[in-house]
């Protein structure tokens, strides 16, 4: 099942620990952020001014490898 922008940040990190590096490299320190408990990936990316489509693509590449 691919990662989508509607998925919760914490949900993705817990189910796919290999995504932690992708979030960190994009500037999202999601592990220590309280917002990760209730924000989805799209909300987090918007808050950090990131390209959501590129982030989702990188997350899915990390899970696939």
Biopython code that builds the backbone (N, CA, C, O; Angstrom):
import numpy as np
from Bio.PDB.StructureBuilder import StructureBuilder

atoms = [
    (1, "UNK", "N", (0.851, -1.187, 0.000)),
    (1, "UNK", "CA", (0.000, 0.000, 0.000)),
    (1, "UNK", "C", (0.888, 1.239, 0.000)),
    (1, "UNK", "O", (1.711, 1.417, 0.897)),
    (2, "UNK", "N", (0.721, 2.086, -0.998)),
    (2, "UNK", "CA", (1.577, 3.271, -1.070)),
    (2, "UNK", "C", (1.245, 4.300, 0.014)),
    (2, "UNK", "O", (0.129, 4.357, 0.530)),
    (3, "UNK", "N", (2.240, 5.097, 0.333)),
    (3, "UNK", "CA", (2.057, 6.198, 1.275)),
    (3, "UNK", "C", (1.357, 7.333, 0.529)),
    (3, "UNK", "O", (1.714, 7.660, -0.603)),
    (4, "UNK", "N", (0.356, 7.928, 1.181)),
    (4, "UNK", "CA", (-0.377, 9.047, 0.592)),
    (4, "UNK", "C", (-0.284, 10.258, 1.510)),
    (4, "UNK", "O", (0.059, 10.142, 2.687)),
    (5, "UNK", "N", (-0.596, 11.415, 0.953)),
    (5, "UNK", "CA", (-0.502, 12.648, 1.733)),
    (5, "UNK", "C", (-1.537, 12.727, 2.846)),
    (5, "UNK", "O", (-1.398, 13.530, 3.769)),
    (6, "UNK", "N", (-2.581, 11.892, 2.765)),
    (6, "UNK", "CA", (-3.616, 11.889, 3.793)),
    (6, "UNK", "C", (-3.237, 11.073, 5.030)),
    (6, "UNK", "O", (-3.908, 11.156, 6.059)),
    (7, "UNK", "N", (-2.176, 10.293, 4.933)),
    (7, "UNK", "CA", (-1.769, 9.444, 6.059)),
    (7, "UNK", "C", (-1.137, 10.279, 7.168)),
    (7, "UNK", "O", (-0.489, 11.294, 6.913)),
    (8, "UNK", "N", (-1.339, 9.832, 8.395)),
    (8, "UNK", "CA", (-0.740, 10.505, 9.535)),
    (8, "UNK", "C", (0.770, 10.329, 9.559)),
    (8, "UNK", "O", (1.283, 9.262, 9.223)),
    (9, "UNK", "N", (1.470, 11.365, 9.952)),
    (9, "UNK", "CA", (2.934, 11.317, 10.011)),
    (9, "UNK", "C", (3.396, 10.211, 10.943)),
    (9, "UNK", "O", (4.233, 9.389, 10.569)),
    (10, "UNK", "N", (2.863, 10.185, 12.142)),
    (10, "UNK", "CA", (3.283, 9.185, 13.128)),
    (10, "UNK", "C", (2.961, 7.773, 12.654)),
    (10, "UNK", "O", (3.746, 6.849, 12.862)),
    (11, "UNK", "N", (1.814, 7.610, 12.022)),
    (11, "UNK", "CA", (1.419, 6.308, 11.471)),
    (11, "UNK", "C", (2.464, 5.804, 10.477)),
    (11, "UNK", "O", (2.867, 4.642, 10.523)),
    (12, "UNK", "N", (2.892, 6.682, 9.588)),
    (12, "UNK", "CA", (3.871, 6.296, 8.568)),
    (12, "UNK", "C", (5.213, 5.956, 9.206)),
    (12, "UNK", "O", (5.828, 4.947, 8.860)),
    (13, "UNK", "N", (5.666, 6.788, 10.127)),
    (13, "UNK", "CA", (6.960, 6.560, 10.779)),
    (13, "UNK", "C", (6.947, 5.258, 11.581)),
    (13, "UNK", "O", (7.929, 4.516, 11.574)),
    (14, "UNK", "N", (5.856, 4.982, 12.262)),
    (14, "UNK", "CA", (5.780, 3.756, 13.056)),
    (14, "UNK", "C", (5.737, 2.513, 12.176)),
    (14, "UNK", "O", (6.358, 1.501, 12.501)),
    (15, "UNK", "N", (5.012, 2.580, 11.070)),
    (15, "UNK", "CA", (4.885, 1.428, 10.183)),
    (15, "UNK", "C", (6.060, 1.279, 9.224)),
    (15, "UNK", "O", (6.324, 0.188, 8.720)),
    (16, "UNK", "N", (6.760, 2.374, 8.976)),
    (16, "UNK", "CA", (7.876, 2.367, 8.017)),
    (16, "UNK", "C", (9.035, 3.199, 8.578)),
    (16, "UNK", "O", (9.231, 4.338, 8.154)),
    (17, "UNK", "N", (9.792, 2.657, 9.508)),
    (17, "UNK", "CA", (10.895, 3.418, 10.123)),
    (17, "UNK", "C", (11.920, 3.934, 9.110)),
    (17, "UNK", "O", (12.637, 4.897, 9.383)),
    (18, "UNK", "N", (11.986, 3.299, 7.958)),
    (18, "UNK", "CA", (12.926, 3.747, 6.931)),
    (18, "UNK", "C", (12.565, 5.130, 6.385)),
    (18, "UNK", "O", (13.373, 5.741, 5.687)),
    (19, "UNK", "N", (11.367, 5.632, 6.691)),
    (19, "UNK", "CA", (10.964, 6.964, 6.231)),
    (19, "UNK", "C", (11.499, 8.080, 7.136)),
    (19, "UNK", "O", (11.450, 9.255, 6.769)),
    (20, "UNK", "N", (11.999, 7.721, 8.292)),
    (20, "UNK", "CA", (12.503, 8.737, 9.224)),
    (20, "UNK", "C", (13.569, 9.589, 8.555)),
    (20, "UNK", "O", (13.563, 10.812, 8.690)),
    (21, "UNK", "N", (14.481, 8.952, 7.836)),
    (21, "UNK", "CA", (15.557, 9.675, 7.164)),
    (21, "UNK", "C", (15.014, 10.616, 6.093)),
    (21, "UNK", "O", (15.526, 11.723, 5.923)),
    (22, "UNK", "N", (13.984, 10.186, 5.373)),
    (22, "UNK", "CA", (13.385, 11.028, 4.335)),
    (22, "UNK", "C", (12.771, 12.276, 4.971)),
    (22, "UNK", "O", (12.981, 13.390, 4.493)),
    (23, "UNK", "N", (12.011, 12.082, 6.052)),
    (23, "UNK", "CA", (11.430, 13.236, 6.743)),
    (23, "UNK", "C", (12.535, 14.175, 7.247)),
    (23, "UNK", "O", (12.446, 15.391, 7.074)),
    (24, "UNK", "N", (13.564, 13.611, 7.863)),
    (24, "UNK", "CA", (14.656, 14.431, 8.410)),
    (24, "UNK", "C", (15.390, 15.190, 7.311)),
    (24, "UNK", "O", (15.684, 16.374, 7.469)),
    (25, "UNK", "N", (15.687, 14.522, 6.204)),
    (25, "UNK", "CA", (16.408, 15.173, 5.100)),
    (25, "UNK", "C", (15.583, 16.263, 4.430)),
    (25, "UNK", "O", (16.136, 17.162, 3.797)),
    (26, "UNK", "N", (14.276, 16.187, 4.566)),
    (26, "UNK", "CA", (13.413, 17.207, 3.968)),
    (26, "UNK", "C", (13.214, 18.407, 4.896)),
    (26, "UNK", "O", (12.627, 19.416, 4.504)),
    (27, "UNK", "N", (13.708, 18.286, 6.128)),
    (27, "UNK", "CA", (13.567, 19.392, 7.080)),
    (27, "UNK", "C", (12.434, 19.198, 8.062)),
    (27, "UNK", "O", (12.108, 20.102, 8.832)),
    (28, "UNK", "N", (11.833, 18.022, 8.038)),
    (28, "UNK", "CA", (10.741, 17.726, 8.969)),
    (28, "UNK", "C", (11.283, 16.828, 10.079)),
    (28, "UNK", "O", (11.521, 15.640, 9.858)),
    (29, "UNK", "N", (11.477, 17.388, 11.261)),
    (29, "UNK", "CA", (11.938, 16.608, 12.403)),
    (29, "UNK", "C", (10.762, 15.928, 13.071)),
    (29, "UNK", "O", (10.458, 16.196, 14.234)),
    (30, "UNK", "N", (10.105, 15.058, 12.344)),
    (30, "UNK", "CA", (8.807, 14.515, 12.748)),
    (30, "UNK", "C", (8.825, 13.671, 14.017)),
    (30, "UNK", "O", (7.819, 13.596, 14.723)),
    (31, "UNK", "N", (9.917, 13.058, 14.303)),
    (31, "UNK", "CA", (9.940, 12.171, 15.463)),
    (31, "UNK", "C", (9.743, 12.954, 16.755)),
    (31, "UNK", "O", (9.013, 12.510, 17.641)),
    (32, "UNK", "N", (10.377, 14.098, 16.871)),
    (32, "UNK", "CA", (10.278, 14.874, 18.098)),
    (32, "UNK", "C", (9.184, 15.920, 18.103)),
    (32, "UNK", "O", (9.047, 16.668, 19.071)),
    (33, "UNK", "N", (8.412, 15.982, 17.048)),
    (33, "UNK", "CA", (7.410, 17.041, 16.923)),
    (33, "UNK", "C", (6.053, 16.585, 17.465)),
    (33, "UNK", "O", (5.551, 15.525, 17.091)),
    (34, "UNK", "N", (5.481, 17.374, 18.324)),
    (34, "UNK", "CA", (4.171, 17.041, 18.893)),
    (34, "UNK", "C", (3.087, 17.007, 17.815)),
    (34, "UNK", "O", (2.128, 16.243, 17.919)),
    (35, "UNK", "N", (3.242, 17.829, 16.790)),
    (35, "UNK", "CA", (2.246, 17.871, 15.719)),
    (35, "UNK", "C", (2.174, 16.556, 14.950)),
    (35, "UNK", "O", (1.154, 16.262, 14.328)),
    (36, "UNK", "N", (3.241, 15.762, 14.984)),
    (36, "UNK", "CA", (3.252, 14.483, 14.272)),
    (36, "UNK", "C", (2.177, 13.539, 14.794)),
    (36, "UNK", "O", (1.793, 12.593, 14.105)),
    (37, "UNK", "N", (1.694, 13.786, 15.990)),
    (37, "UNK", "CA", (0.668, 12.933, 16.574)),
    (37, "UNK", "C", (-0.715, 13.175, 15.970)),
    (37, "UNK", "O", (-1.588, 12.312, 16.055)),
    (38, "UNK", "N", (-0.917, 14.346, 15.361)),
    (38, "UNK", "CA", (-2.247, 14.630, 14.825)),
    (38, "UNK", "C", (-2.248, 15.164, 13.396)),
    (38, "UNK", "O", (-3.314, 15.255, 12.786)),
    (39, "UNK", "N", (-1.092, 15.521, 12.843)),
    (39, "UNK", "CA", (-1.044, 16.036, 11.479)),
    (39, "UNK", "C", (-0.852, 14.912, 10.475)),
    (39, "UNK", "O", (-0.213, 13.899, 10.758)),
    (40, "UNK", "N", (-1.429, 15.123, 9.280)),
    (40, "UNK", "CA", (-1.119, 14.195, 8.205)),
    (40, "UNK", "C", (0.089, 14.744, 7.443)),
    (40, "UNK", "O", (0.558, 15.848, 7.720)),
    (41, "UNK", "N", (0.581, 13.972, 6.491)),
    (41, "UNK", "CA", (1.798, 14.360, 5.774)),
    (41, "UNK", "C", (1.587, 15.673, 5.029)),
    (41, "UNK", "O", (2.479, 16.521, 5.018)),
    (42, "UNK", "N", (0.441, 15.853, 4.415)),
    (42, "UNK", "CA", (0.176, 17.084, 3.673)),
    (42, "UNK", "C", (0.237, 18.304, 4.595)),
    (42, "UNK", "O", (0.851, 19.311, 4.244)),
    (43, "UNK", "N", (-0.383, 18.225, 5.752)),
    (43, "UNK", "CA", (-0.366, 19.345, 6.699)),
    (43, "UNK", "C", (1.059, 19.665, 7.150)),
    (43, "UNK", "O", (1.443, 20.832, 7.225)),
    (44, "UNK", "N", (1.832, 18.635, 7.446)),
    (44, "UNK", "CA", (3.213, 18.841, 7.870)),
    (44, "UNK", "C", (4.065, 19.450, 6.768)),
    (44, "UNK", "O", (4.864, 20.352, 7.016)),
    (45, "UNK", "N", (3.888, 18.949, 5.546)),
    (45, "UNK", "CA", (4.651, 19.474, 4.416)),
    (45, "UNK", "C", (4.298, 20.935, 4.156)),
    (45, "UNK", "O", (5.185, 21.750, 3.900)),
    (46, "UNK", "N", (3.014, 21.271, 4.218)),
    (46, "UNK", "CA", (2.599, 22.658, 4.018)),
    (46, "UNK", "C", (3.180, 23.571, 5.096)),
    (46, "UNK", "O", (3.603, 24.690, 4.807)),
    (47, "UNK", "N", (3.199, 23.094, 6.325)),
    (47, "UNK", "CA", (3.737, 23.894, 7.427)),
    (47, "UNK", "C", (5.227, 24.168, 7.245)),
    (47, "UNK", "O", (5.745, 25.172, 7.733)),
    (48, "UNK", "N", (5.911, 23.269, 6.539)),
    (48, "UNK", "CA", (7.351, 23.421, 6.314)),
    (48, "UNK", "C", (7.667, 23.960, 4.919)),
    (48, "UNK", "O", (8.835, 24.080, 4.550)),
    (49, "UNK", "N", (6.639, 24.282, 4.150)),
    (49, "UNK", "CA", (6.839, 24.846, 2.814)),
    (49, "UNK", "C", (7.456, 23.862, 1.831)),
    (49, "UNK", "O", (8.244, 24.260, 0.973)),
    (50, "UNK", "N", (7.111, 22.590, 1.941)),
    (50, "UNK", "CA", (7.698, 21.558, 1.092)),
    (50, "UNK", "C", (6.800, 21.198, -0.083)),
    (50, "UNK", "O", (5.588, 21.409, -0.050)),
    (51, "UNK", "N", (7.419, 20.654, -1.116)),
    (51, "UNK", "CA", (6.700, 20.114, -2.263)),
    (51, "UNK", "C", (6.124, 18.764, -1.832)),
    (51, "UNK", "O", (6.861, 17.794, -1.654)),
    (52, "UNK", "N", (4.823, 18.712, -1.670)),
    (52, "UNK", "CA", (4.159, 17.513, -1.141)),
    (52, "UNK", "C", (4.358, 16.318, -2.065)),
    (52, "UNK", "O", (4.644, 15.214, -1.604)),
    (53, "UNK", "N", (4.207, 16.537, -3.372)),
    (53, "UNK", "CA", (4.339, 15.428, -4.312)),
    (53, "UNK", "C", (5.745, 14.831, -4.281)),
    (53, "UNK", "O", (5.903, 13.611, -4.329)),
    (54, "UNK", "N", (6.761, 15.681, -4.201)),
    (54, "UNK", "CA", (8.143, 15.192, -4.133)),
    (54, "UNK", "C", (8.378, 14.425, -2.836)),
    (54, "UNK", "O", (9.046, 13.391, -2.838)),
    (55, "UNK", "N", (7.835, 14.926, -1.735)),
    (55, "UNK", "CA", (7.993, 14.247, -0.450)),
    (55, "UNK", "C", (7.337, 12.868, -0.490)),
    (55, "UNK", "O", (7.939, 11.887, -0.055)),
    (56, "UNK", "N", (6.122, 12.785, -1.003)),
    (56, "UNK", "CA", (5.412, 11.506, -1.094)),
    (56, "UNK", "C", (6.197, 10.540, -1.977)),
    (56, "UNK", "O", (6.317, 9.359, -1.651)),
    (57, "UNK", "N", (6.725, 11.032, -3.082)),
    (57, "UNK", "CA", (7.521, 10.200, -3.982)),
    (57, "UNK", "C", (8.750, 9.647, -3.255)),
    (57, "UNK", "O", (9.060, 8.461, -3.372)),
    (58, "UNK", "N", (9.443, 10.500, -2.512)),
    (58, "UNK", "CA", (10.638, 10.069, -1.773)),
    (58, "UNK", "C", (10.287, 9.079, -0.663)),
    (58, "UNK", "O", (11.028, 8.124, -0.428)),
    (59, "UNK", "N", (9.177, 9.296, 0.010)),
    (59, "UNK", "CA", (8.749, 8.363, 1.052)),
    (59, "UNK", "C", (8.450, 6.987, 0.457)),
    (59, "UNK", "O", (8.849, 5.963, 1.012)),
    (60, "UNK", "N", (7.755, 6.970, -0.661)),
    (60, "UNK", "CA", (7.422, 5.690, -1.302)),
    (60, "UNK", "C", (8.665, 4.987, -1.848)),
    (60, "UNK", "O", (8.735, 3.758, -1.838)),
    (61, "UNK", "N", (9.637, 5.751, -2.321)),
    (61, "UNK", "CA", (10.899, 5.152, -2.775)),
    (61, "UNK", "C", (11.630, 4.504, -1.601)),
    (61, "UNK", "O", (12.204, 3.423, -1.742)),
    (62, "UNK", "N", (11.609, 5.161, -0.453)),
    (62, "UNK", "CA", (12.288, 4.622, 0.732)),
    (62, "UNK", "C", (11.631, 3.310, 1.182)),
    (62, "UNK", "O", (12.323, 2.377, 1.591)),
    (63, "UNK", "N", (10.318, 3.241, 1.108)),
    (63, "UNK", "CA", (9.603, 2.040, 1.519)),
    (63, "UNK", "C", (9.849, 0.908, 0.514)),
    (63, "UNK", "O", (9.944, -0.258, 0.896)),
    (64, "UNK", "N", (9.950, 1.256, -0.753)),
    (64, "UNK", "CA", (10.123, 0.244, -1.797)),
    (64, "UNK", "C", (11.533, -0.358, -1.811)),
    (64, "UNK", "O", (11.727, -1.479, -2.280)),
    (65, "UNK", "N", (12.503, 0.383, -1.301)),
    (65, "UNK", "CA", (13.887, -0.122, -1.361)),
    (65, "UNK", "C", (14.264, -1.005, -0.216)),
    (65, "UNK", "O", (15.395, -1.488, -0.156)),
]
sb = StructureBuilder()
sb.init_structure("model")
sb.init_model(0)
sb.init_chain("A")
sb.init_seg("    ")
for serial, (resi, resn, name, xyz) in enumerate(atoms, 1):
    if name == "N":
        sb.init_residue(resn, " ", resi, " ")
    sb.init_atom(name, np.array(xyz, "f"), 0.0, 1.0, " ", f" {name:<3s}", serial, name[0])
structure = sb.get_structure()
